[in-house]
């Protein structure tokens, strides 16, 4: 099991993750797209990456919005895996945006 990150480590990582914040013991971001198809396409690309990493987000979709929450349930907090997945999600969003 990976160790949880300190508040300072999380805040440092968030500096390079625009739109992400820390709340409720997880990393949180909301992405908006022009329509449902693009939002769902984004979710599909994130799902493939999450599966590859064996690290899966909690998320919700409402029409053109996707809200993502990342935490490591086994560690009961935020770990380096969450930061790595958030960075990949940010890259995928930038490619679509």
Z-matrix of the N, CA and C atoms (Angstrom, degrees):
N
C 1 1.450
C 2 1.526 1 109.01
N 3 1.318 2 115.25 1 135.98
C 4 1.463 3 120.58 2 178.56
C 5 1.520 4 110.92 3 -76.33
N 6 1.319 5 117.26 4 146.27
C 7 1.469 6 119.41 5 176.99
C 8 1.528 7 110.61 6 -74.41
N 9 1.329 8 116.08 7 150.46
C 10 1.459 9 119.55 8 175.42
C 11 1.522 10 109.29 9 -73.53
N 12 1.309 11 115.51 10 154.06
C 13 1.455 12 121.43 11 179.93
C 14 1.517 13 110.40 12 -85.94
N 15 1.321 14 115.52 13 153.58
C 16 1.456 15 120.65 14 176.02
C 17 1.530 16 108.95 15 -77.60
N 18 1.306 17 116.02 16 165.28
C 19 1.470 18 120.93 17 177.11
C 20 1.520 19 110.57 18 -58.78
N 21 1.320 20 117.42 19 -41.16
C 22 1.465 21 120.71 20 178.69
C 23 1.530 22 111.60 21 -63.76
N 24 1.322 23 117.16 22 -41.36
C 25 1.469 24 120.85 23 178.70
C 26 1.532 25 110.54 24 -64.47
N 27 1.314 26 116.67 25 -41.39
C 28 1.470 27 120.75 26 178.88
C 29 1.524 28 109.98 27 -64.92
N 30 1.329 29 117.15 28 -48.37
C 31 1.468 30 120.64 29 -179.62
C 32 1.521 31 111.90 30 -61.38
N 33 1.308 32 117.15 31 -37.32
C 34 1.462 33 121.27 32 177.05
C 35 1.532 34 110.52 33 -63.79
N 36 1.328 35 116.71 34 -44.44
C 37 1.465 36 120.77 35 179.64
C 38 1.524 37 111.46 36 -65.68
N 39 1.324 38 117.52 37 -36.57
C 40 1.466 39 121.10 38 -178.64
C 41 1.521 40 112.60 39 -64.23
N 42 1.325 41 117.41 40 -22.79
C 43 1.468 42 120.54 41 178.38
C 44 1.518 43 111.77 42 -61.00
N 45 1.330 44 117.08 43 -27.82
C 46 1.465 45 120.84 44 -179.94
C 47 1.536 46 111.85 45 -104.12
N 48 1.330 47 116.57 46 14.56
C 49 1.464 48 121.28 47 179.20
C 50 1.531 49 109.84 48 -126.97
N 51 1.335 50 117.32 49 77.54
C 52 1.462 51 119.66 50 -178.16
C 53 1.528 52 111.64 51 -59.61
N 54 1.324 53 115.19 52 136.12
C 55 1.460 54 120.37 53 179.39
C 56 1.511 55 114.50 54 89.40
N 57 1.318 56 117.67 55 -11.40
C 58 1.461 57 121.86 56 178.37
C 59 1.522 58 109.08 57 -94.46
N 60 1.327 59 115.36 58 147.56
C 61 1.455 60 121.67 59 175.74
C 62 1.524 61 108.92 60 -141.81
N 63 1.298 62 115.14 61 167.23
C 64 1.455 63 121.05 62 177.61
C 65 1.522 64 107.77 63 -107.88
N 66 1.327 65 115.80 64 130.85
C 67 1.454 66 120.32 65 178.24
C 68 1.514 67 109.98 66 -165.78
N 69 1.305 68 117.04 67 146.96
C 70 1.465 69 122.06 68 178.90
C 71 1.532 70 112.67 69 54.98
N 72 1.331 71 116.92 70 32.09
C 73 1.458 72 120.33 71 178.06
C 74 1.512 73 114.86 72 73.80
N 75 1.345 74 116.49 73 20.51
C 76 1.462 75 119.74 74 179.72
C 77 1.525 76 109.96 75 -147.38
N 78 1.320 77 115.23 76 166.97
C 79 1.455 78 121.84 77 172.10
C 80 1.521 79 107.29 78 -89.20
N 81 1.334 80 116.99 79 137.67
C 82 1.462 81 121.09 80 -173.96
C 83 1.529 82 109.77 81 -131.79
N 84 1.330 83 115.91 82 136.73
C 85 1.468 84 121.38 83 172.94
C 86 1.526 85 108.79 84 -148.05
N 87 1.315 86 115.47 85 149.31
C 88 1.459 87 121.49 86 173.85
C 89 1.519 88 108.06 87 -123.81
N 90 1.311 89 116.15 88 129.35
C 91 1.464 90 122.17 89 178.92
C 92 1.516 91 108.70 90 -113.77
N 93 1.334 92 115.95 91 141.26
C 94 1.460 93 122.04 92 178.06
C 95 1.521 94 108.71 93 -120.00
N 96 1.312 95 115.22 94 140.74
C 97 1.454 96 122.07 95 -178.09
C 98 1.528 97 109.12 96 -128.90
N 99 1.322 98 117.58 97 165.57
C 100 1.464 99 119.39 98 -178.32
C 101 1.533 100 114.29 99 -62.33
N 102 1.339 101 116.45 100 -28.03
C 103 1.467 102 118.47 101 -176.90
C 104 1.532 103 110.29 102 -158.92
N 105 1.320 104 114.72 103 176.13
C 106 1.463 105 121.29 104 -177.82
C 107 1.521 106 112.01 105 -63.06
N 108 1.315 107 117.96 106 -41.68
C 109 1.469 108 120.86 107 -176.91
C 110 1.526 109 110.63 108 -61.32
N 111 1.320 110 117.30 109 -42.41
C 112 1.464 111 119.54 110 179.48
C 113 1.528 112 111.42 111 -69.21
N 114 1.327 113 116.79 112 -37.15
C 115 1.470 114 119.91 113 176.50
C 116 1.525 115 110.27 114 -63.58
N 117 1.320 116 116.51 115 -43.86
C 118 1.457 117 120.29 116 -179.14
C 119 1.526 118 111.03 117 -68.72
N 120 1.325 119 117.26 118 -36.43
C 121 1.467 120 120.73 119 175.50
C 122 1.519 121 111.55 120 -61.27
N 123 1.331 122 115.60 121 -41.40
C 124 1.466 123 120.85 122 175.87
C 125 1.521 124 110.39 123 -60.88
N 126 1.327 125 116.61 124 -46.13
C 127 1.467 126 120.51 125 179.15
C 128 1.526 127 110.74 126 -59.60
N 129 1.313 128 116.93 127 -39.06
C 130 1.463 129 120.63 128 179.14
C 131 1.524 130 110.73 129 -63.66
N 132 1.331 131 116.70 130 -43.61
C 133 1.472 132 118.90 131 179.96
C 134 1.525 133 110.87 132 -66.42
N 135 1.339 134 117.28 133 -37.26
C 136 1.465 135 120.52 134 176.39
C 137 1.529 136 110.19 135 -66.29
N 138 1.326 137 116.80 136 -41.16
C 139 1.470 138 120.50 137 -179.86
C 140 1.525 139 111.24 138 -59.17
N 141 1.313 140 117.17 139 -41.38
C 142 1.466 141 120.49 140 179.87
C 143 1.524 142 110.92 141 -64.65
N 144 1.324 143 116.45 142 -42.09
C 145 1.475 144 120.09 143 178.64
C 146 1.526 145 110.72 144 -67.72
N 147 1.326 146 117.10 145 -43.03
C 148 1.467 147 121.12 146 179.48
C 149 1.527 148 110.68 147 -60.74
N 150 1.304 149 116.49 148 -41.22
C 151 1.461 150 120.08 149 178.97
C 152 1.528 151 110.48 150 -65.58
N 153 1.329 152 116.52 151 -41.23
C 154 1.464 153 120.57 152 178.38
C 155 1.532 154 110.14 153 -60.22
N 156 1.333 155 116.44 154 -38.94
C 157 1.464 156 121.69 155 -178.98
C 158 1.529 157 112.24 156 -83.84
N 159 1.331 158 116.62 157 -9.94
C 160 1.467 159 122.30 158 -173.34
C 161 1.539 160 110.39 159 53.50
N 162 1.328 161 113.74 160 46.22
C 163 1.467 162 121.32 161 -179.94
C 164 1.526 163 107.04 162 -146.11
N 165 1.312 164 117.15 163 110.50
C 166 1.463 165 121.29 164 -166.48
C 167 1.522 166 112.54 165 -111.55
N 168 1.342 167 116.51 166 135.08
C 169 1.462 168 120.50 167 -178.09
C 170 1.527 169 111.98 168 -80.36
N 171 1.315 170 114.84 169 159.22
C 172 1.455 171 121.16 170 161.99
C 173 1.522 172 104.15 171 -92.78
N 174 1.316 173 116.82 172 131.87
C 175 1.460 174 118.19 173 -176.93
C 176 1.506 175 112.51 174 -154.98
N 177 1.344 176 113.42 175 161.73
C 178 1.461 177 121.83 176 -178.79
C 179 1.513 178 108.16 177 -139.51
N 180 1.313 179 114.59 178 145.09
C 181 1.460 180 121.20 179 178.46
C 182 1.521 181 108.95 180 -124.99
N 183 1.316 182 116.44 181 131.12
C 184 1.457 183 122.50 182 172.23
C 185 1.519 184 107.12 183 -134.37
N 186 1.306 185 115.64 184 107.01
C 187 1.466 186 124.89 185 -176.42
C 188 1.524 187 111.35 186 48.78
N 189 1.338 188 118.24 187 -98.31
C 190 1.472 189 119.87 188 -174.29
C 191 1.528 190 113.15 189 -103.62
N 192 1.319 191 117.35 190 10.28
C 193 1.462 192 120.88 191 -178.21
C 194 1.527 193 111.14 192 -115.37
N 195 1.322 194 114.58 193 142.67
C 196 1.461 195 121.43 194 175.09
C 197 1.527 196 107.23 195 -128.95
N 198 1.323 197 116.04 196 119.75
C 199 1.470 198 121.28 197 176.21
C 200 1.525 199 107.28 198 -104.46
N 201 1.322 200 115.92 199 130.71
C 202 1.458 201 122.14 200 -176.50
C 203 1.519 202 109.69 201 -122.81
N 204 1.318 203 116.01 202 134.78
C 205 1.459 204 122.70 203 172.89
C 206 1.524 205 107.93 204 -124.36
N 207 1.304 206 115.90 205 128.58
C 208 1.463 207 121.79 206 -179.65
C 209 1.522 208 110.75 207 -118.25
N 210 1.304 209 115.59 208 127.74
C 211 1.463 210 122.34 209 169.22
C 212 1.517 211 107.18 210 -156.51
N 213 1.303 212 115.58 211 160.35
C 214 1.464 213 120.52 212 178.00
C 215 1.525 214 107.26 213 -99.02
N 216 1.314 215 115.05 214 101.43
C 217 1.457 216 120.21 215 -174.66
C 218 1.525 217 111.80 216 -58.74
N 219 1.328 218 117.31 217 -38.88
C 220 1.466 219 119.94 218 -178.84
C 221 1.529 220 111.67 219 -65.85
N 222 1.336 221 117.35 220 -30.33
C 223 1.466 222 121.55 221 179.47
C 224 1.534 223 111.46 222 -93.00
N 225 1.323 224 115.78 223 -8.73
C 226 1.476 225 121.43 224 -178.58
C 227 1.528 226 111.78 225 58.44
N 228 1.339 227 115.35 226 44.83
C 229 1.459 228 120.00 227 178.31
C 230 1.513 229 111.26 228 172.64
N 231 1.304 230 115.19 229 -165.40
C 232 1.461 231 122.54 230 -177.89
C 233 1.519 232 109.24 231 -93.96
N 234 1.329 233 115.62 232 128.75
C 235 1.455 234 121.91 233 179.00
C 236 1.531 235 109.74 234 -121.30
N 237 1.308 236 115.37 235 178.03
C 238 1.461 237 120.74 236 177.86
C 239 1.528 238 111.02 237 -60.66
N 240 1.318 239 118.27 238 -30.32
C 241 1.468 240 120.79 239 177.37
C 242 1.525 241 111.16 240 -60.32
N 243 1.323 242 116.88 241 -37.54
C 244 1.463 243 120.35 242 178.91
C 245 1.524 244 111.08 243 -66.75
N 246 1.323 245 116.08 244 -40.78
C 247 1.462 246 120.31 245 178.07
C 248 1.523 247 109.99 246 -63.46
N 249 1.318 248 116.85 247 -45.08
C 250 1.464 249 120.75 248 -179.60
C 251 1.524 250 111.40 249 -62.25
N 252 1.340 251 117.30 250 -42.98
C 253 1.461 252 119.90 251 178.98
C 254 1.526 253 110.35 252 -68.48
N 255 1.312 254 118.77 253 -39.60
C 256 1.467 255 121.23 254 177.50
C 257 1.528 256 110.54 255 -59.90
N 258 1.316 257 117.13 256 -41.14
C 259 1.475 258 120.23 257 177.97
C 260 1.520 259 111.12 258 -63.37
N 261 1.311 260 116.63 259 -42.18
C 262 1.466 261 119.93 260 178.97
C 263 1.529 262 110.35 261 -66.14
N 264 1.328 263 117.01 262 -41.16
C 265 1.464 264 120.73 263 177.65
C 266 1.529 265 109.73 264 -61.11
N 267 1.320 266 116.81 265 -42.28
C 268 1.458 267 121.13 266 178.73
C 269 1.528 268 110.76 267 -60.95
N 270 1.327 269 117.17 268 -41.99
C 271 1.462 270 121.19 269 177.09
C 272 1.527 271 110.51 270 -61.65
N 273 1.329 272 116.57 271 -45.83
C 274 1.465 273 120.44 272 -179.84
C 275 1.527 274 111.63 273 -62.98
N 276 1.313 275 117.03 274 -38.87
C 277 1.468 276 120.98 275 178.71
C 278 1.540 277 110.33 276 -66.45
N 279 1.323 278 115.72 277 -40.33
C 280 1.464 279 119.95 278 -179.99
C 281 1.523 280 110.73 279 -64.36
N 282 1.321 281 117.22 280 -39.02
C 283 1.458 282 121.03 281 177.90
C 284 1.526 283 112.12 282 -63.49
N 285 1.322 284 116.98 283 -29.91
C 286 1.463 285 121.31 284 -178.63
C 287 1.518 286 112.72 285 -90.58
N 288 1.333 287 116.48 286 -9.24
C 289 1.415 288 118.62 287 -167.71
C 290 1.429 289 124.03 288 -102.14
